[in-house]
Amino acid sequence: MTPSPQKGIAIDGKALRRSHDRKNKLGALFLVSAWSVENGVSLGQLATEAKSNEITAIPELIDNIDVSGALVTIDAAGCQKNIASQIIDAGGDFILTLKGNQGNLFKEVQKWFLDQMANGFVDATIRTYQEVVRGHGRTDVLTYYHCKMPASIPGRSQWKGLRTIGVAIRESRQGDKVTREVRYFLCSIRVSVKRFGRAVRGHWAIENTLHWCLDVTFREDESRLRHRLAANNLAWLKRFALSLLKQIDDKESIAMRRRMAGWNSEYLSQVLGLSMS
């Protein structure tokens, strides 16, 4: 599938938790998936033997999908110079989560933002946006900052296409419990801070739109299938089925759509695209 211009592609990894095979000294199978945020479609997946292999799996996955004109978001494991260059060379843009695995760069970006926040951003042009999201008994206050990559930060020229940096602060309240999370980002885009925030939220949503559905509706984490090829194929079929179910325009949940497809052959035909009714 070729994504529309600047549509989001979220790349993230997920372990099949009960696929470990102690007898053959194999840990849980780890899958790296590419997910079309707006369309709710799985664009591809790649299996690895461990989360540590995610760094090598991501470039191979990108090679197998069309990222031209798309905005690719990846967690910290994919925040690598070669991956940024690969996305730019393929005609896409990136938002990469910046964490401690990029030691000096992370420290410099973090220090720069903290210094600017402390002096009220008087020395920099920074766009900011805040939104409140409520659901499932939780209230999230999301604050975004987005600005041009500061010339004072060393090493920026080593990242192809790097133009801006961003921060997302999520403060969550559920009952009496309050948590706060701060994430930093490297970006190749020069867009509004609202567009930056929408892309960040779109990547976070992969946990609900893909991983949560796979675990709860398809019970993926409960599978004890140990054979690597079989587990990988079954995981692909589940993502394909989920993509089809998400294309149905009705008010039913994914779980109910799945049941209805098993109960009603006409509804199944609609899910498979064989019927328009």
C-alpha positions as CSV (number, residue, x, y, z in Angstrom):
1,M,0.0,0.0,0.0
2,T,1.3,3.5,-0.9
3,P,0.4,6.0,1.8
4,S,-1.0,9.4,0.9
5,P,1.4,12.4,1.3
6,Q,2.4,13.0,4.8
7,K,0.2,10.2,6.2
8,G,1.7,8.6,9.3
9,I,3.5,5.3,9.4
10,A,4.3,4.1,12.9
11,I,7.1,1.5,13.3
12,D,7.2,-0.3,16.6
13,G,8.1,-3.7,18.1
14,K,6.1,-6.2,20.1
15,A,7.1,-9.4,21.8
16,L,5.0,-12.6,21.5
17,R,5.4,-13.2,25.2
18,R,4.6,-16.8,25.4
19,S,6.4,-18.0,22.3
20,H,9.6,-18.7,24.2
21,D,11.0,-22.2,24.0
22,R,13.3,-22.9,26.9
23,K,14.0,-26.5,25.7
24,N,15.7,-25.0,22.6
25,K,17.0,-22.0,24.4
26,L,14.8,-19.6,22.5
27,G,13.3,-16.4,24.0
28,A,10.1,-14.8,23.0
29,L,9.8,-14.0,19.3
30,F,9.9,-10.2,18.7
31,L,8.0,-8.6,15.8
32,V,8.6,-5.2,14.3
33,S,5.5,-3.8,12.6
34,A,4.8,-0.9,10.3
35,W,1.3,0.5,10.9
36,S,-0.6,3.0,8.8
37,V,-2.0,5.4,11.5
38,E,-4.8,7.0,9.5
39,N,-5.9,3.9,7.6
40,G,-5.6,1.3,10.4
41,V,-3.7,-1.0,8.1
42,S,-0.7,-3.2,8.8
43,L,1.9,-2.4,6.1
44,G,4.4,-5.1,7.0
45,Q,6.2,-6.9,9.8
46,L,9.6,-8.5,10.4
47,A,10.4,-11.2,13.0
48,T,13.6,-11.1,15.1
49,E,14.8,-13.3,17.9
50,A,15.2,-10.5,20.4
51,K,14.4,-6.8,21.0
52,S,18.0,-6.0,20.7
53,N,17.8,-7.0,17.0
54,E,15.2,-4.3,16.4
55,I,17.9,-1.9,15.2
56,T,18.8,-4.2,12.3
57,A,15.2,-5.2,11.6
58,I,13.9,-1.7,11.1
59,P,16.0,-0.8,8.0
60,E,15.0,-4.1,6.4
61,L,11.3,-3.4,7.1
62,I,11.6,0.1,5.7
63,D,13.1,-1.4,2.5
64,N,10.0,-3.5,2.1
65,I,7.4,-0.7,2.4
66,D,6.8,2.5,0.5
67,V,7.6,5.5,2.8
68,S,7.7,8.1,0.0
69,G,5.6,11.1,1.0
70,A,5.0,9.6,4.5
71,L,5.8,10.7,8.0
72,V,7.6,7.8,9.7
73,T,7.5,7.7,13.5
74,I,9.8,5.3,15.4
75,D,10.7,4.8,19.1
76,A,14.2,5.2,20.5
77,A,15.5,1.9,19.1
78,G,15.1,3.3,15.6
79,C,16.7,6.7,16.4
80,Q,19.8,6.0,14.3
81,K,21.7,8.1,11.7
82,N,21.4,5.4,9.1
83,I,17.7,5.0,9.6
84,A,17.1,8.7,9.3
85,S,19.1,8.8,6.1
86,Q,17.3,5.8,4.7
87,I,13.9,7.4,5.2
88,I,15.0,10.7,3.7
89,D,16.6,8.9,0.7
90,A,13.3,7.0,0.2
91,G,11.4,10.3,0.0
92,G,9.8,10.3,3.5
93,D,10.1,12.3,6.6
94,F,10.8,11.2,10.2
95,I,10.0,11.8,13.8
96,L,12.4,9.8,15.9
97,T,12.2,9.4,19.7
98,L,15.4,10.6,21.3
99,K,16.6,8.9,24.4
100,G,19.7,7.9,26.3
101,N,20.9,5.6,23.6
102,Q,22.1,8.7,21.7
103,G,24.0,9.8,24.8
104,N,25.6,13.2,24.0
105,L,22.9,14.3,21.6
106,F,20.2,13.4,24.0
107,K,21.9,15.3,26.8
108,E,22.5,18.4,24.7
109,V,18.9,18.5,23.4
110,Q,17.5,17.9,26.9
111,K,19.7,20.6,28.4
112,W,18.8,23.1,25.7
113,F,15.1,22.6,26.3
114,L,15.4,22.8,30.1
115,D,17.4,26.0,29.8
116,Q,14.9,27.6,27.5
117,M,12.0,26.5,29.7
118,A,13.7,28.0,32.7
119,N,14.1,31.4,31.1
120,G,10.6,31.4,29.5
121,F,11.8,30.8,25.9
122,V,13.0,34.4,25.6
123,D,16.0,33.4,23.6
124,A,14.3,31.0,21.1
125,T,11.3,30.9,18.8
126,I,9.3,27.8,20.0
127,R,5.8,26.9,19.1
128,T,3.7,25.3,21.8
129,Y,0.3,23.5,21.9
130,Q,-1.6,21.8,24.7
131,E,-4.6,19.5,24.6
132,V,-6.6,17.4,27.1
133,V,-7.6,13.9,26.3
134,R,-10.1,11.9,28.4
135,G,-11.0,8.3,28.3
136,H,-11.1,5.0,30.2
137,G,-11.2,6.9,33.5
138,R,-8.0,8.8,32.8
139,T,-7.3,12.4,31.9
140,D,-4.1,13.2,29.9
141,V,-2.8,16.7,29.6
142,L,-0.5,16.8,26.6
143,T,1.9,19.7,26.0
144,Y,4.0,19.9,22.9
145,Y,7.0,22.1,22.0
146,H,8.5,22.3,18.5
147,C,11.3,24.4,17.1
148,K,14.1,24.7,14.6
149,M,17.2,22.6,15.4
150,P,19.5,24.9,17.4
151,A,22.8,25.7,15.8
152,S,24.5,25.4,19.2
153,I,23.9,21.7,19.4
154,P,26.9,19.7,18.2
155,G,26.5,16.7,15.8
156,R,23.4,17.9,14.1
157,S,25.0,17.8,10.7
158,Q,25.5,14.0,11.0
159,W,21.8,13.4,10.8
160,K,20.5,13.7,7.2
161,G,17.4,15.7,6.9
162,L,17.3,16.8,10.5
163,R,15.5,20.2,10.7
164,T,13.6,20.5,14.0
165,I,13.4,19.1,17.5
166,G,10.4,18.6,19.7
167,V,9.2,17.7,23.2
168,A,6.0,16.0,24.3
169,I,5.0,16.1,28.0
170,R,2.2,13.8,29.1
171,E,0.7,14.3,32.5
172,S,-1.8,11.5,33.3
173,R,-4.3,11.5,36.2
174,Q,-6.3,8.4,37.1
175,G,-8.0,8.7,40.4
176,D,-5.5,9.9,42.9
177,K,-2.5,8.7,40.8
178,V,-0.6,11.2,38.7
179,T,2.2,10.3,36.4
180,R,4.4,12.5,34.2
181,E,6.3,11.5,31.1
182,V,8.6,13.6,29.0
183,R,9.9,12.6,25.5
184,Y,12.2,14.3,23.1
185,F,12.2,14.0,19.3
186,L,14.4,14.5,16.3
187,C,12.4,15.6,13.2
188,S,12.9,16.3,9.5
189,I,9.6,18.2,9.3
190,R,8.9,21.9,9.5
191,V,5.2,21.9,10.3
192,S,2.8,23.4,12.8
193,V,3.2,22.3,16.4
194,K,-0.4,20.8,16.1
195,R,0.8,18.6,13.3
196,F,3.8,17.6,15.3
197,G,1.5,16.7,18.3
198,R,-0.9,14.8,16.1
199,A,2.0,12.7,14.7
200,V,3.3,12.0,18.2
201,R,-0.2,11.0,19.4
202,G,-0.6,8.8,16.3
203,H,2.5,6.9,17.2
204,W,1.4,6.4,20.8
205,A,-1.9,5.2,19.5
206,I,-0.3,2.1,18.0
207,E,-0.4,0.6,21.5
208,N,-4.2,0.9,21.4
209,T,-5.0,0.4,17.7
210,L,-2.7,-2.5,17.1
211,H,-0.9,-4.0,20.1
212,W,-3.9,-3.8,22.5
213,C,-6.3,-5.3,19.9
214,L,-3.9,-8.1,19.1
215,D,-3.5,-9.0,22.8
216,V,-7.1,-8.6,23.9
217,T,-9.2,-9.5,20.8
218,F,-6.8,-12.0,19.2
219,R,-5.2,-13.1,22.5
220,E,-1.8,-13.0,20.8
221,D,0.3,-13.0,24.0
222,E,-1.5,-16.2,25.2
223,S,-0.4,-18.2,22.2
224,R,2.1,-21.0,23.1
225,L,3.1,-21.6,19.4
226,R,6.8,-22.1,19.6
227,H,7.7,-22.9,15.9
228,R,9.3,-19.7,14.6
229,L,7.9,-19.8,11.1
230,A,4.4,-20.8,12.2
231,A,4.3,-18.1,14.9
232,N,5.5,-15.5,12.4
233,N,2.9,-16.5,9.8
234,L,0.1,-16.6,12.4
235,A,1.0,-13.2,13.6
236,W,0.9,-11.9,10.1
237,L,-2.6,-13.4,9.6
238,K,-3.8,-11.7,12.8
239,R,-2.5,-8.3,11.6
240,F,-4.1,-8.9,8.2
241,A,-7.4,-9.8,9.8
242,L,-7.3,-6.8,12.1
243,S,-6.6,-4.5,9.1
244,L,-9.7,-5.8,7.3
245,L,-11.9,-5.5,10.4
246,K,-10.8,-1.9,10.9
247,Q,-12.0,-1.0,7.4
248,I,-15.7,-1.7,8.3
249,D,-17.7,1.4,8.9
250,D,-20.1,0.6,11.7
251,K,-20.3,1.2,15.5
252,E,-19.3,-2.3,16.5
253,S,-16.0,-3.0,18.4
254,I,-13.3,-5.0,16.7
255,A,-14.1,-8.0,19.0
256,M,-17.8,-7.9,17.9
257,R,-16.9,-7.5,14.2
258,R,-14.7,-10.6,14.5
259,R,-17.6,-12.6,16.1
260,M,-20.1,-11.3,13.5
261,A,-17.7,-12.4,10.7
262,G,-17.8,-15.9,12.1
263,W,-21.6,-15.9,12.6
264,N,-22.8,-14.3,9.4
265,S,-21.4,-15.1,5.9
266,E,-22.8,-11.9,4.4
267,Y,-20.9,-9.8,7.1
268,L,-17.8,-11.9,6.3
269,S,-18.1,-11.1,2.7
270,Q,-18.3,-7.4,3.6
271,V,-15.2,-7.7,5.7
272,L,-13.4,-9.5,2.8
273,G,-14.5,-6.7,0.4
274,L,-16.7,-9.1,-1.6
275,S,-19.9,-7.3,-0.8
276,M,-20.7,-3.5,-0.4
277,S,-23.8,-4.1,1.8
